[in-house]
Amino acid sequence: MKQQTKLSVLIIILLIALASYVAYDKYSEYLDKKEAELIQEVTQSIIINLIEQAVKCEPITFTLDEQGNEINLIAIECLQQEQNAQSPIN
């Protein structure tokens, strides 16, 4: 009887370990999915904000690297409006 009890305890421990592993795996997948969704939402929000600012004809300056090289973002329409305003009327 002792050996059967030991075997039962061992099986229970193995089942608990298996259930824990599966639960951890599913929880990790859930967290990865939530993180990806959050990154997508934040990225989309940033892009929308950049577009909204760029179409207001306000240049947005980005630092490209550690040396301080920069680039400006502005809507093409703003540049066209500025060019049309500067060109003489025929």
C-alpha positions as CSV (number, residue, x, y, z in Angstrom):
1,M,0.0,0.0,0.0
2,K,2.9,2.4,0.7
3,Q,4.2,2.0,-2.8
4,Q,0.8,2.7,-4.3
5,T,0.6,5.9,-2.2
6,K,4.0,7.0,-3.2
7,L,3.1,6.5,-6.9
8,S,-0.2,8.4,-6.4
9,V,1.7,11.3,-4.8
10,L,4.3,11.3,-7.6
11,I,1.5,11.3,-10.3
12,I,-0.2,14.2,-8.5
13,I,3.1,16.2,-8.3
14,L,3.7,15.6,-12.0
15,L,0.2,16.7,-12.9
16,I,0.6,19.8,-10.9
17,A,3.9,20.5,-12.6
18,L,2.4,20.0,-16.0
19,A,-0.6,22.2,-15.2
20,S,1.7,24.9,-13.9
21,Y,3.9,24.7,-17.1
22,V,0.8,25.0,-19.4
23,A,-0.6,27.8,-17.3
24,Y,2.7,29.7,-17.4
25,D,3.0,29.2,-21.2
26,K,-0.5,30.5,-21.8
27,Y,0.0,33.4,-19.5
28,S,3.2,34.3,-21.3
29,E,1.4,34.2,-24.6
30,Y,-1.3,36.5,-23.2
31,L,1.3,39.0,-21.9
32,D,3.1,39.0,-25.3
33,K,-0.2,39.6,-27.1
34,K,-1.1,42.5,-24.8
35,E,2.3,44.0,-25.1
36,A,2.1,43.9,-28.9
37,E,-1.3,45.5,-28.8
38,L,-0.1,48.3,-26.6
39,I,2.9,48.9,-28.8
40,Q,0.7,49.1,-31.8
41,E,-1.7,51.5,-30.1
42,V,1.1,53.8,-28.9
43,T,2.8,53.7,-32.3
44,Q,-0.5,54.6,-34.1
45,S,-1.1,57.4,-31.7
46,I,2.4,58.9,-32.2
47,I,2.0,58.7,-36.0
48,I,-1.4,60.4,-35.9
49,N,0.0,63.2,-33.7
50,L,3.0,63.7,-36.0
51,I,0.7,63.9,-39.1
52,E,-1.5,66.4,-37.3
53,Q,1.4,68.6,-36.4
54,A,3.0,68.3,-39.8
55,V,-0.1,69.5,-41.6
56,K,-0.2,72.6,-39.4
57,C,3.0,73.6,-41.2
58,E,5.0,73.3,-38.1
59,P,8.3,71.6,-38.7
60,I,9.0,68.7,-36.4
61,T,12.7,68.2,-35.7
62,F,14.1,64.7,-35.1
63,T,17.6,63.9,-33.8
64,L,18.9,61.1,-36.0
65,D,22.0,60.0,-34.1
66,E,24.3,60.7,-31.2
67,Q,26.3,63.2,-33.2
68,G,23.2,65.5,-33.2
69,N,22.3,65.2,-36.9
70,E,18.8,66.3,-37.3
71,I,16.0,66.1,-39.9
72,N,12.8,68.2,-40.1
73,L,9.4,66.8,-41.0
74,I,6.8,69.0,-42.6
75,A,3.9,68.3,-44.9
76,I,4.6,68.7,-48.6
77,E,1.5,70.9,-49.0
78,C,3.1,73.4,-46.6
79,L,6.2,73.7,-48.8
80,Q,4.0,74.0,-51.9
81,Q,2.0,76.8,-50.3
82,E,5.2,78.6,-49.3
83,Q,6.5,78.2,-52.8
84,N,3.3,79.5,-54.3
85,A,3.3,82.5,-52.0
86,Q,6.9,83.4,-53.0
87,S,6.5,83.0,-56.7
88,P,5.4,86.1,-58.7
89,I,2.0,86.2,-60.3
90,N,2.1,86.1,-64.1
